Amino acid sequence: MTILKYQCRTGRPLPLTRDGLAKILERSPLEILSFEAWKRNCAHMCIEAPSVQVTRSTEKMFFGQQFREGTGYDFCLMNK
């Protein structure tokens, strides 16, 4: 599975590596760590469904969405 995380504000996919995220200064350490955790657990998470609805505040934290940035994110799982 390839994980795509799009930021609607820029319309560009964010990099999937810790180094790539670290180069974006506005990313918090919690977001970087959360995104790494999501990558490592994607196989377990996608067993029930090919996509995940991000609605609750805990899910937003886990998927790397910062509260101060609103709801301008879209998350999806796609096959390679």
Phi and psi restraints in degrees (range 20) as a CNS / XPLOR table:
assign (resid 1 and name C) (resid 2 and name N)
       (resid 2 and name CA) (resid 2 and name C) 1.0 -107.4 20.0 2
assign (resid 2 and name N) (resid 2 and name CA)
       (resid 2 and name C) (resid 3 and name N) 1.0 129.9 20.0 2
assign (resid 2 and name C) (resid 3 and name N)
       (resid 3 and name CA) (resid 3 and name C) 1.0 -96.9 20.0 2
assign (resid 3 and name N) (resid 3 and name CA)
       (resid 3 and name C) (resid 4 and name N) 1.0 127.8 20.0 2
assign (resid 3 and name C) (resid 4 and name N)
       (resid 4 and name CA) (resid 4 and name C) 1.0 -117.8 20.0 2
assign (resid 4 and name N) (resid 4 and name CA)
       (resid 4 and name C) (resid 5 and name N) 1.0 130.3 20.0 2
assign (resid 4 and name C) (resid 5 and name N)
       (resid 5 and name CA) (resid 5 and name C) 1.0 -124.6 20.0 2
assign (resid 5 and name N) (resid 5 and name CA)
       (resid 5 and name C) (resid 6 and name N) 1.0 109.8 20.0 2
assign (resid 5 and name C) (resid 6 and name N)
       (resid 6 and name CA) (resid 6 and name C) 1.0 -100.9 20.0 2
assign (resid 6 and name N) (resid 6 and name CA)
       (resid 6 and name C) (resid 7 and name N) 1.0 138.4 20.0 2
assign (resid 6 and name C) (resid 7 and name N)
       (resid 7 and name CA) (resid 7 and name C) 1.0 -102.9 20.0 2
assign (resid 7 and name N) (resid 7 and name CA)
       (resid 7 and name C) (resid 8 and name N) 1.0 113.2 20.0 2
assign (resid 7 and name C) (resid 8 and name N)
       (resid 8 and name CA) (resid 8 and name C) 1.0 -61.6 20.0 2
assign (resid 8 and name N) (resid 8 and name CA)
       (resid 8 and name C) (resid 9 and name N) 1.0 -27.0 20.0 2
assign (resid 8 and name C) (resid 9 and name N)
       (resid 9 and name CA) (resid 9 and name C) 1.0 -63.2 20.0 2
assign (resid 9 and name N) (resid 9 and name CA)
       (resid 9 and name C) (resid 10 and name N) 1.0 -38.7 20.0 2
assign (resid 9 and name C) (resid 10 and name N)
       (resid 10 and name CA) (resid 10 and name C) 1.0 -106.9 20.0 2
assign (resid 10 and name N) (resid 10 and name CA)
       (resid 10 and name C) (resid 11 and name N) 1.0 -22.5 20.0 2
assign (resid 10 and name C) (resid 11 and name N)
       (resid 11 and name CA) (resid 11 and name C) 1.0 74.7 20.0 2
assign (resid 11 and name N) (resid 11 and name CA)
       (resid 11 and name C) (resid 12 and name N) 1.0 12.0 20.0 2
assign (resid 11 and name C) (resid 12 and name N)
       (resid 12 and name CA) (resid 12 and name C) 1.0 -108.9 20.0 2
assign (resid 12 and name N) (resid 12 and name CA)
       (resid 12 and name C) (resid 13 and name N) 1.0 140.5 20.0 2
assign (resid 12 and name C) (resid 13 and name N)
       (resid 13 and name CA) (resid 13 and name C) 1.0 -69.4 20.0 2
assign (resid 13 and name N) (resid 13 and name CA)
       (resid 13 and name C) (resid 14 and name N) 1.0 138.5 20.0 2
assign (resid 13 and name C) (resid 14 and name N)
       (resid 14 and name CA) (resid 14 and name C) 1.0 -79.0 20.0 2
assign (resid 14 and name N) (resid 14 and name CA)
       (resid 14 and name C) (resid 15 and name N) 1.0 151.2 20.0 2
assign (resid 14 and name C) (resid 15 and name N)
       (resid 15 and name CA) (resid 15 and name C) 1.0 -65.1 20.0 2
assign (resid 15 and name N) (resid 15 and name CA)
       (resid 15 and name C) (resid 16 and name N) 1.0 153.2 20.0 2
assign (resid 15 and name C) (resid 16 and name N)
       (resid 16 and name CA) (resid 16 and name C) 1.0 -96.6 20.0 2
assign (resid 16 and name N) (resid 16 and name CA)
       (resid 16 and name C) (resid 17 and name N) 1.0 4.3 20.0 2
assign (resid 16 and name C) (resid 17 and name N)
       (resid 17 and name CA) (resid 17 and name C) 1.0 -108.7 20.0 2
assign (resid 17 and name N) (resid 17 and name CA)
       (resid 17 and name C) (resid 18 and name N) 1.0 155.1 20.0 2
assign (resid 17 and name C) (resid 18 and name N)
       (resid 18 and name CA) (resid 18 and name C) 1.0 -61.4 20.0 2
assign (resid 18 and name N) (resid 18 and name CA)
       (resid 18 and name C) (resid 19 and name N) 1.0 -40.3 20.0 2
assign (resid 18 and name C) (resid 19 and name N)
       (resid 19 and name CA) (resid 19 and name C) 1.0 -63.3 20.0 2
assign (resid 19 and name N) (resid 19 and name CA)
       (resid 19 and name C) (resid 20 and name N) 1.0 -40.3 20.0 2
assign (resid 19 and name C) (resid 20 and name N)
       (resid 20 and name CA) (resid 20 and name C) 1.0 -63.6 20.0 2
assign (resid 20 and name N) (resid 20 and name CA)
       (resid 20 and name C) (resid 21 and name N) 1.0 -41.0 20.0 2
assign (resid 20 and name C) (resid 21 and name N)
       (resid 21 and name CA) (resid 21 and name C) 1.0 -69.6 20.0 2
assign (resid 21 and name N) (resid 21 and name CA)
       (resid 21 and name C) (resid 22 and name N) 1.0 -33.7 20.0 2
assign (resid 21 and name C) (resid 22 and name N)
       (resid 22 and name CA) (resid 22 and name C) 1.0 -65.8 20.0 2
assign (resid 22 and name N) (resid 22 and name CA)
       (resid 22 and name C) (resid 23 and name N) 1.0 -25.9 20.0 2
assign (resid 22 and name C) (resid 23 and name N)
       (resid 23 and name CA) (resid 23 and name C) 1.0 -73.2 20.0 2
assign (resid 23 and name N) (resid 23 and name CA)
       (resid 23 and name C) (resid 24 and name N) 1.0 -17.2 20.0 2
assign (resid 23 and name C) (resid 24 and name N)
       (resid 24 and name CA) (resid 24 and name C) 1.0 -89.1 20.0 2
assign (resid 24 and name N) (resid 24 and name CA)
       (resid 24 and name C) (resid 25 and name N) 1.0 106.9 20.0 2
assign (resid 24 and name C) (resid 25 and name N)
       (resid 25 and name CA) (resid 25 and name C) 1.0 -64.8 20.0 2
assign (resid 25 and name N) (resid 25 and name CA)
       (resid 25 and name C) (resid 26 and name N) 1.0 -28.7 20.0 2
assign (resid 25 and name C) (resid 26 and name N)
       (resid 26 and name CA) (resid 26 and name C) 1.0 -78.4 20.0 2
assign (resid 26 and name N) (resid 26 and name CA)
       (resid 26 and name C) (resid 27 and name N) 1.0 -6.3 20.0 2
assign (resid 26 and name C) (resid 27 and name N)
       (resid 27 and name CA) (resid 27 and name C) 1.0 -78.1 20.0 2
assign (resid 27 and name N) (resid 27 and name CA)
       (resid 27 and name C) (resid 28 and name N) 1.0 134.1 20.0 2
assign (resid 27 and name C) (resid 28 and name N)
       (resid 28 and name CA) (resid 28 and name C) 1.0 -84.8 20.0 2
assign (resid 28 and name N) (resid 28 and name CA)
       (resid 28 and name C) (resid 29 and name N) 1.0 155.9 20.0 2
assign (resid 28 and name C) (resid 29 and name N)
       (resid 29 and name CA) (resid 29 and name C) 1.0 -56.9 20.0 2
assign (resid 29 and name N) (resid 29 and name CA)
       (resid 29 and name C) (resid 30 and name N) 1.0 -34.3 20.0 2
assign (resid 29 and name C) (resid 30 and name N)
       (resid 30 and name CA) (resid 30 and name C) 1.0 -64.7 20.0 2
assign (resid 30 and name N) (resid 30 and name CA)
       (resid 30 and name C) (resid 31 and name N) 1.0 -39.9 20.0 2
assign (resid 30 and name C) (resid 31 and name N)
       (resid 31 and name CA) (resid 31 and name C) 1.0 -66.8 20.0 2
assign (resid 31 and name N) (resid 31 and name CA)
       (resid 31 and name C) (resid 32 and name N) 1.0 -41.9 20.0 2
assign (resid 31 and name C) (resid 32 and name N)
       (resid 32 and name CA) (resid 32 and name C) 1.0 -61.0 20.0 2
assign (resid 32 and name N) (resid 32 and name CA)
       (resid 32 and name C) (resid 33 and name N) 1.0 -47.1 20.0 2
assign (resid 32 and name C) (resid 33 and name N)
       (resid 33 and name CA) (resid 33 and name C) 1.0 -64.8 20.0 2
assign (resid 33 and name N) (resid 33 and name CA)
       (resid 33 and name C) (resid 34 and name N) 1.0 -41.1 20.0 2
assign (resid 33 and name C) (resid 34 and name N)
       (resid 34 and name CA) (resid 34 and name C) 1.0 -63.7 20.0 2
assign (resid 34 and name N) (resid 34 and name CA)
       (resid 34 and name C) (resid 35 and name N) 1.0 -39.0 20.0 2
assign (resid 34 and name C) (resid 35 and name N)
       (resid 35 and name CA) (resid 35 and name C) 1.0 -68.2 20.0 2
assign (resid 35 and name N) (resid 35 and name CA)
       (resid 35 and name C) (resid 36 and name N) 1.0 -37.0 20.0 2
assign (resid 35 and name C) (resid 36 and name N)
       (resid 36 and name CA) (resid 36 and name C) 1.0 -63.9 20.0 2
assign (resid 36 and name N) (resid 36 and name CA)
       (resid 36 and name C) (resid 37 and name N) 1.0 -42.5 20.0 2
assign (resid 36 and name C) (resid 37 and name N)
       (resid 37 and name CA) (resid 37 and name C) 1.0 -62.7 20.0 2
assign (resid 37 and name N) (resid 37 and name CA)
       (resid 37 and name C) (resid 38 and name N) 1.0 -40.1 20.0 2
assign (resid 37 and name C) (resid 38 and name N)
       (resid 38 and name CA) (resid 38 and name C) 1.0 -64.3 20.0 2
assign (resid 38 and name N) (resid 38 and name CA)
       (resid 38 and name C) (resid 39 and name N) 1.0 -41.4 20.0 2
assign (resid 38 and name C) (resid 39 and name N)
       (resid 39 and name CA) (resid 39 and name C) 1.0 -61.8 20.0 2
assign (resid 39 and name N) (resid 39 and name CA)
       (resid 39 and name C) (resid 40 and name N) 1.0 -41.3 20.0 2
assign (resid 39 and name C) (resid 40 and name N)
       (resid 40 and name CA) (resid 40 and name C) 1.0 -71.4 20.0 2
assign (resid 40 and name N) (resid 40 and name CA)
       (resid 40 and name C) (resid 41 and name N) 1.0 -26.4 20.0 2
assign (resid 40 and name C) (resid 41 and name N)
       (resid 41 and name CA) (resid 41 and name C) 1.0 -105.6 20.0 2
assign (resid 41 and name N) (resid 41 and name CA)
       (resid 41 and name C) (resid 42 and name N) 1.0 10.5 20.0 2
assign (resid 41 and name C) (resid 42 and name N)
       (resid 42 and name CA) (resid 42 and name C) 1.0 -63.2 20.0 2
assign (resid 42 and name N) (resid 42 and name CA)
       (resid 42 and name C) (resid 43 and name N) 1.0 -35.9 20.0 2
assign (resid 42 and name C) (resid 43 and name N)
       (resid 43 and name CA) (resid 43 and name C) 1.0 -64.0 20.0 2
assign (resid 43 and name N) (resid 43 and name CA)
       (resid 43 and name C) (resid 44 and name N) 1.0 -40.3 20.0 2
assign (resid 43 and name C) (resid 44 and name N)
       (resid 44 and name CA) (resid 44 and name C) 1.0 -69.8 20.0 2
assign (resid 44 and name N) (resid 44 and name CA)
       (resid 44 and name C) (resid 45 and name N) 1.0 -39.6 20.0 2
assign (resid 44 and name C) (resid 45 and name N)
       (resid 45 and name CA) (resid 45 and name C) 1.0 -70.0 20.0 2
assign (resid 45 and name N) (resid 45 and name CA)
       (resid 45 and name C) (resid 46 and name N) 1.0 -30.9 20.0 2
assign (resid 45 and name C) (resid 46 and name N)
       (resid 46 and name CA) (resid 46 and name C) 1.0 -92.8 20.0 2
assign (resid 46 and name N) (resid 46 and name CA)
       (resid 46 and name C) (resid 47 and name N) 1.0 9.6 20.0 2
assign (resid 46 and name C) (resid 47 and name N)
       (resid 47 and name CA) (resid 47 and name C) 1.0 -66.0 20.0 2
assign (resid 47 and name N) (resid 47 and name CA)
       (resid 47 and name C) (resid 48 and name N) 1.0 -42.2 20.0 2
assign (resid 47 and name C) (resid 48 and name N)
       (resid 48 and name CA) (resid 48 and name C) 1.0 -79.1 20.0 2
assign (resid 48 and name N) (resid 48 and name CA)
       (resid 48 and name C) (resid 49 and name N) 1.0 -36.3 20.0 2
assign (resid 48 and name C) (resid 49 and name N)
       (resid 49 and name CA) (resid 49 and name C) 1.0 -153.1 20.0 2
assign (resid 49 and name N) (resid 49 and name CA)
       (resid 49 and name C) (resid 50 and name N) 1.0 152.0 20.0 2
assign (resid 49 and name C) (resid 50 and name N)
       (resid 50 and name CA) (resid 50 and name C) 1.0 -74.8 20.0 2
assign (resid 50 and name N) (resid 50 and name CA)
       (resid 50 and name C) (resid 51 and name N) 1.0 -10.7 20.0 2
assign (resid 50 and name C) (resid 51 and name N)
       (resid 51 and name CA) (resid 51 and name C) 1.0 -138.4 20.0 2
assign (resid 51 and name N) (resid 51 and name CA)
       (resid 51 and name C) (resid 52 and name N) 1.0 159.4 20.0 2
assign (resid 51 and name C) (resid 52 and name N)
       (resid 52 and name CA) (resid 52 and name C) 1.0 -125.6 20.0 2
assign (resid 52 and name N) (resid 52 and name CA)
       (resid 52 and name C) (resid 53 and name N) 1.0 127.4 20.0 2
assign (resid 52 and name C) (resid 53 and name N)
       (resid 53 and name CA) (resid 53 and name C) 1.0 -79.2 20.0 2
assign (resid 53 and name N) (resid 53 and name CA)
       (resid 53 and name C) (resid 54 and name N) 1.0 125.8 20.0 2
assign (resid 53 and name C) (resid 54 and name N)
       (resid 54 and name CA) (resid 54 and name C) 1.0 -102.4 20.0 2
assign (resid 54 and name N) (resid 54 and name CA)
       (resid 54 and name C) (resid 55 and name N) 1.0 100.4 20.0 2
assign (resid 54 and name C) (resid 55 and name N)
       (resid 55 and name CA) (resid 55 and name C) 1.0 -125.8 20.0 2
assign (resid 55 and name N) (resid 55 and name CA)
       (resid 55 and name C) (resid 56 and name N) 1.0 -37.4 20.0 2
assign (resid 55 and name C) (resid 56 and name N)
       (resid 56 and name CA) (resid 56 and name C) 1.0 -87.3 20.0 2
assign (resid 56 and name N) (resid 56 and name CA)
       (resid 56 and name C) (resid 57 and name N) 1.0 157.1 20.0 2
assign (resid 56 and name C) (resid 57 and name N)
       (resid 57 and name CA) (resid 57 and name C) 1.0 -63.2 20.0 2
assign (resid 57 and name N) (resid 57 and name CA)
       (resid 57 and name C) (resid 58 and name N) 1.0 -35.3 20.0 2
assign (resid 57 and name C) (resid 58 and name N)
       (resid 58 and name CA) (resid 58 and name C) 1.0 -67.3 20.0 2
assign (resid 58 and name N) (resid 58 and name CA)
       (resid 58 and name C) (resid 59 and name N) 1.0 -37.8 20.0 2
assign (resid 58 and name C) (resid 59 and name N)
       (resid 59 and name CA) (resid 59 and name C) 1.0 -65.8 20.0 2
assign (resid 59 and name N) (resid 59 and name CA)
       (resid 59 and name C) (resid 60 and name N) 1.0 -38.6 20.0 2
assign (resid 59 and name C) (resid 60 and name N)
       (resid 60 and name CA) (resid 60 and name C) 1.0 -63.0 20.0 2
assign (resid 60 and name N) (resid 60 and name CA)
       (resid 60 and name C) (resid 61 and name N) 1.0 -38.3 20.0 2
assign (resid 60 and name C) (resid 61 and name N)
       (resid 61 and name CA) (resid 61 and name C) 1.0 -67.6 20.0 2
assign (resid 61 and name N) (resid 61 and name CA)
       (resid 61 and name C) (resid 62 and name N) 1.0 -43.4 20.0 2
assign (resid 61 and name C) (resid 62 and name N)
       (resid 62 and name CA) (resid 62 and name C) 1.0 -65.3 20.0 2
assign (resid 62 and name N) (resid 62 and name CA)
       (resid 62 and name C) (resid 63 and name N) 1.0 -37.8 20.0 2
assign (resid 62 and name C) (resid 63 and name N)
       (resid 63 and name CA) (resid 63 and name C) 1.0 -86.9 20.0 2
assign (resid 63 and name N) (resid 63 and name CA)
       (resid 63 and name C) (resid 64 and name N) 1.0 6.5 20.0 2
assign (resid 63 and name C) (resid 64 and name N)
       (resid 64 and name CA) (resid 64 and name C) 1.0 86.7 20.0 2
assign (resid 64 and name N) (resid 64 and name CA)
       (resid 64 and name C) (resid 65 and name N) 1.0 14.5 20.0 2
assign (resid 64 and name C) (resid 65 and name N)
       (resid 65 and name CA) (resid 65 and name C) 1.0 -89.6 20.0 2
assign (resid 65 and name N) (resid 65 and name CA)
       (resid 65 and name C) (resid 66 and name N) 1.0 121.6 20.0 2
assign (resid 65 and name C) (resid 66 and name N)
       (resid 66 and name CA) (resid 66 and name C) 1.0 -85.6 20.0 2
assign (resid 66 and name N) (resid 66 and name CA)
       (resid 66 and name C) (resid 67 and name N) 1.0 140.1 20.0 2
assign (resid 66 and name C) (resid 67 and name N)
       (resid 67 and name CA) (resid 67 and name C) 1.0 -62.6 20.0 2
assign (resid 67 and name N) (resid 67 and name CA)
       (resid 67 and name C) (resid 68 and name N) 1.0 -36.9 20.0 2
assign (resid 67 and name C) (resid 68 and name N)
       (resid 68 and name CA) (resid 68 and name C) 1.0 -68.0 20.0 2
assign (resid 68 and name N) (resid 68 and name CA)
       (resid 68 and name C) (resid 69 and name N) 1.0 -17.0 20.0 2
assign (resid 68 and name C) (resid 69 and name N)
       (resid 69 and name CA) (resid 69 and name C) 1.0 -94.2 20.0 2
assign (resid 69 and name N) (resid 69 and name CA)
       (resid 69 and name C) (resid 70 and name N) 1.0 5.6 20.0 2
assign (resid 69 and name C) (resid 70 and name N)
       (resid 70 and name CA) (resid 70 and name C) 1.0 72.2 20.0 2
assign (resid 70 and name N) (resid 70 and name CA)
       (resid 70 and name C) (resid 71 and name N) 1.0 -148.1 20.0 2
assign (resid 70 and name C) (resid 71 and name N)
       (resid 71 and name CA) (resid 71 and name C) 1.0 -113.8 20.0 2
assign (resid 71 and name N) (resid 71 and name CA)
       (resid 71 and name C) (resid 72 and name N) 1.0 34.0 20.0 2
assign (resid 71 and name C) (resid 72 and name N)
       (resid 72 and name CA) (resid 72 and name C) 1.0 -85.8 20.0 2
assign (resid 72 and name N) (resid 72 and name CA)
       (resid 72 and name C) (resid 73 and name N) 1.0 36.1 20.0 2
assign (resid 72 and name C) (resid 73 and name N)
       (resid 73 and name CA) (resid 73 and name C) 1.0 -124.7 20.0 2
assign (resid 73 and name N) (resid 73 and name CA)
       (resid 73 and name C) (resid 74 and name N) 1.0 149.8 20.0 2
assign (resid 73 and name C) (resid 74 and name N)
       (resid 74 and name CA) (resid 74 and name C) 1.0 -133.5 20.0 2
assign (resid 74 and name N) (resid 74 and name CA)
       (resid 74 and name C) (resid 75 and name N) 1.0 129.6 20.0 2
assign (resid 74 and name C) (resid 75 and name N)
       (resid 75 and name CA) (resid 75 and name C) 1.0 -117.4 20.0 2
assign (resid 75 and name N) (resid 75 and name CA)
       (resid 75 and name C) (resid 76 and name N) 1.0 140.0 20.0 2
assign (resid 75 and name C) (resid 76 and name N)
       (resid 76 and name CA) (resid 76 and name C) 1.0 -154.9 20.0 2
assign (resid 76 and name N) (resid 76 and name CA)
       (resid 76 and name C) (resid 77 and name N) 1.0 158.8 20.0 2
assign (resid 76 and name C) (resid 77 and name N)
       (resid 77 and name CA) (resid 77 and name C) 1.0 -114.6 20.0 2
assign (resid 77 and name N) (resid 77 and name CA)
       (resid 77 and name C) (resid 78 and name N) 1.0 131.6 20.0 2
assign (resid 77 and name C) (resid 78 and name N)
       (resid 78 and name CA) (resid 78 and name C) 1.0 -133.4 20.0 2
assign (resid 78 and name N) (resid 78 and name CA)
       (resid 78 and name C) (resid 79 and name N) 1.0 146.7 20.0 2
assign (resid 78 and name C) (resid 79 and name N)
       (resid 79 and name CA) (resid 79 and name C) 1.0 -69.1 20.0 2
assign (resid 79 and name N) (resid 79 and name CA)
       (resid 79 and name C) (resid 80 and name N) 1.0 153.0 20.0 2
